[in-house]
Amino acid sequence: MRLLVMSDTHLPKRAKELPAELLDRIPEADAVIHAGDWVDDATLDLLETRSRRVIGVYGNNDGPGLRARLPEVALAELGGLRFGVVHDSGAAQGRERRCEERFPDLDVLVFGHSHIPWDSTAPGGLRLLNPGSPTDRRRQPYGTYLTAVAAAGVLSEVRLHELPRR
């Protein structure tokens, strides 16, 4: 199962549209995961029309329309792995322990909010992934997103993609 993972798109405030490279990858993915801060409903509409499956949550910058359509926490089984998606995982210090305690039954937790890419594994085995942001790099050198493969209970080919500066 091929995954396309993004977060913090902040459209149309931080960019007018998703980067072409990211849009081109949507048809390749079996599931698109978005960890919140969409800001506009149009981005969710776009992903729902172009994707086989969208798994998303609302973020702190998402208004009533998105909050009515999306959960705060999404859970899904993908390729034999138990995934969770949240927007804010809290401070970086202690993140692995805190998330493992909050989500003891997950294999992978995708989160956003910081716009800082993250890939770590907690002592108990929970994999934590933050794709950064494709449209609002903040203090990062590039906008980013992730791709990965989930199959037979294994997450592989996790790759952070750097987008050209606009």
Secondary structure as UniProt FT lines:
FT   STRAND          2..6
FT   TURN            11..14
FT   HELIX           20..25
FT   HELIX           26..28
FT   STRAND          31..34
FT   HELIX           41..50
FT   STRAND          54..56
FT   TURN            60..61
FT   HELIX           64..69
FT   STRAND          74..78
FT   TURN            79..80
FT   STRAND          81..85
FT   TURN            93..94
FT   HELIX           95..102
FT   TURN            104..105
FT   STRAND          108..110
FT   STRAND          118..121
FT   TURN            123..124
FT   STRAND          127..130
FT   TURN            138..139
FT   STRAND          143..151
FT   TURN            152..153
FT   STRAND          154..163
//
